[in-house]
Amino acid sequence: MTKKRGGSVGMLTGMTGEIMRVLVVGEAATWVSGLQVALQTEGNVTPPVLRHVAGVAPQDWVWLRELPSRRVLVLDESVARTPAVDTLCAIASECVPPVPVVVVGDAGFPDEIIRWLQAGVAACLPWPNSVARIRSVFDLALSGGRFVPEEALSALLVLWRQEALGEALPLSRLPVFPLGGDKATQLAESALLGISQRQYEILALLSRGLSIKTICQQLVISEGTAKTHVSALYRRLGARNRGEAIYIAAQRGARHLFET
């Protein structure tokens, strides 16, 4: 095993002699350590080498392109929401071989995901997620495939249908929630509040006075995952506790939240 210092982690090449290099971009990427662990390969092979930067410099591209290696450019969703995503995807596509771009975060809304796919993003990975799903998404991206969360599929189907009819809608008019009943209303309100679908579900349960343990049972998630979602929810709303989160949601017009 060899150790590499200066911000990188120890590494050991796998059976193919290739090391996975992962360049993570975004100051708010609080999930980097979790990603490092999730991408741990089987056996005695150490995790891939991750480099975390706030902005990409020329030397970072040089590092990412070093061979032999499998390379992935990972963007925090905050970076993906800026014009920088176009430039980063363009440069990544010009590498030989092309470097897949993965967006990781609370899961963007369908219109955002469509925008990212058009820019050249290979996968949009909601966080937190299971180790199996994370590995599968990275393997798919490295093999040239694309991954889209199921929440965005209905909006994508609308886009493809319109394109097939020669009536493609601009992004500003695409639906930001899957079609259909209460689900549509809930997703519309989550968009209004600027939170993910899962965070909206948890906020609805919090508003009913349920404990974290009960919420875990209802959503079939671990307590750690629930607490991660709650912390992210509070950050998004600018709230310090349950009461403030509920009050802020009500002030912003989330009426359906308290009716379901």
N, C-alpha and C positions, 0 to 999 in steps of 0.2 A: 504494500500500500504506500502511496506517496502522498505527502501533505503539501498543499499549496496555500501560502499565506497571502495577506493583502486583501482580505475581504472575501476570498473564496473558501471553499470547504475541501476537505480531503477527498481524494477520488481514487478509484481503481477501475481500470478499463474492463469492459464486459467481454463476452465471448467473441464479439465481432471486432474488438479493439477500438470501438468507438465510444467516446464519452459524450453524454448529453450536456450541452451548454445551454443554459437558460438565462437570457437577459431580461430582467424584470424592470419595467419602467413605471415610476409613479411614487410620489412621496408618501401617499396614503396606503401603500400596499402592506397592510398589517398582516396579511395572510401568507407572507413569504415563507416563514418557517414551517407553516402547515403544508405548503406546497412542496417544500424540500423533503419533508417526511413522506408525503403521499407518493412522490415519484421514486421512492426507494425501490430498487429492483430486488428480485428474489435472490436468495442465496447470500453470499458474502460480499456482494457488490455494494459499494457505498452509494449514497444519493448522487444525482448529477451535480455539476458545478453551477451554482446560481450566482449571478452578479446583479445586485440591486442598485439602480441609479434613479435619480430624480429626472434627469434628462440625458438623452443619448449623445455622446461625444464621438468623434471619429475613431478614437482608440477602442471604444466599446464595440463598434462594428468590426474592427480588426480582430478583437478577441472572439467575437461571435463566429467569425468566419474561419477560425483556425481548424485545421483538419489533423487527424480524422476525428470527426465529431458529428453528432446529431444536434441540430441547432433549433431553438424555438425562441421567438420574441414574445414576451408576455406583457400585456399592457393592463394597468389598473384601469377600471372603468372611468375614473376621473380623467385619465389621459385620452381614453377612447372618445370622450365627449368633446374633445378640442380638435381644431383643424390639424393638429400634429399627426393625427391618426392617418391621414392621407399620405403624408410624406414618409412616415415610418413604414407603412404597408408597401409603398412604391419601392423604397430602398430594399426592403426584405425580399420583394419579388425579383429583384435584379441580382440577388446573390446566386452563386452557383454551388450547389443546387439552391433553389429558392428556400427562404426561411419562413415557415408558417408563423402566423401571428395569432395569438390567443388572447382574448379579453377575459379577465377574471374580476368578479365583483359580486354585488348583490343581485345581479341579473338585470340587464337593461330592459326597457319596455320594447315591445315588438318593433315600433318605428325606429328606435335607436339601433336595434339589432340589424334591421334591414339596411340601415345607413352603414353600419360597420361591415356587413357582408359586401356591399357595393364598393367599399373602400379597399377590400381585399382581405379582411379578417377571415381566418380559417375556422375559428371556433369561439363560441361565447359560453363560458363556463361559470354558472352561478356558484357563489361561495357562501356558506360552507357546502361541501359535497362529499360523497363517499370516496374512499381511496380507489375502489374499483372503477368508479365513473371517471375520476380524474385521470387515471392511467389510460383508460379507454379513449378518452377525448384527445389526450396527447398523442397516443398511437395513431389515432385516426388522422389528426392534423399532420403528423410526420409522414403518413402514407399518401398525403395529397387529398384527403377527404375533408368534409366540413361537418360541423356539429352546431345544431340550433336547439335551444331549450324548447320543450313542447309548448310552453306558454306563447311562443311567438309563431307557432306553425299556422294558426288560423289567419293571422295577418299576412303571412307569407303567401298562403293560398289565395287570399284576395288579390294580392299583387300579381301573382302569376296568372290568375284568371283574367285580370284586367289587361295584362300584357298580351295574352293570347287573343283577346278581343280587339286589340289595337287601341285600348283605352286606358293606358297606364296612368295611374294616379301619381301626383307628386307626393313626396314623403309627408308633406304637411297635412295631406288629406287622408293618409292611410289610417285605418283603425289602430288604436294602441292597445286593444284588448281583443281576445277571441270573441267571436260572435255568440250570442245566446244568453238570455235571461239574467238571473241574479249574478251569474259569474261575470257578465259584462259590466254590470253596475259596480260590482266589487273592484274589478280591475280599473274601471274608470276612476273610482275614488282613490285607489292606491296611486294612480298617476297624479291625481289632484294633490295628494299629500307628498308626492315625491318619494314613496317608499316601495319596496318590492311586494309582490303578491304574498309571500310568506310572512313578511313583516306586518302586512295588513291583517292577515288571519290572526296573528298573535296579538295585535292591538285590539282586535274585536273581542278576543277571549279575555284580555286584560281588562277591558272595559266592563266585562261581566263579573269582575272580582275574582276570577279563577286564579289559583296558585300556579306557580311554575310547574310543580309536579303534575297537577291536573292537566295543564296545557300540554305537557309532554305526552301524557296518556292519550289525549284527544287527537294530537297530530302525529303520534307514533314517532317521536324523535327523542333523542337523549337529552338529559338535563343540560349538559354542556352546550349542545347545539342550540337549545332554547335560549340559554343565557347569552350566547353569541348573537342570536337574532334580536333579542331584547336590547342589547347594548347598541347594535347597529341601528335599530329603530329609534332609540333615544337620540343618537347622534344626528340622524337624518332630520328629526323633528326639532332638534335643539332643546330637548327636554331632559330634566334631571331625574325624573321618577315617573311612575305610572300615572299619578294624578295629572302632572303637567302634560304628559303625552296625550292623554284623553282630552284635556282642555284645549290644547293646541289643535288637535284634529277637529274638534267641534268648531273652533273659531275659523278654521279654514274651509268649513262647509261640508265636512264628511257626515252627512245625515244618515246614509244607509248603514254606516258602521254600527249605529246604536239601535237599528231596527231589526237586524237579522239575529 
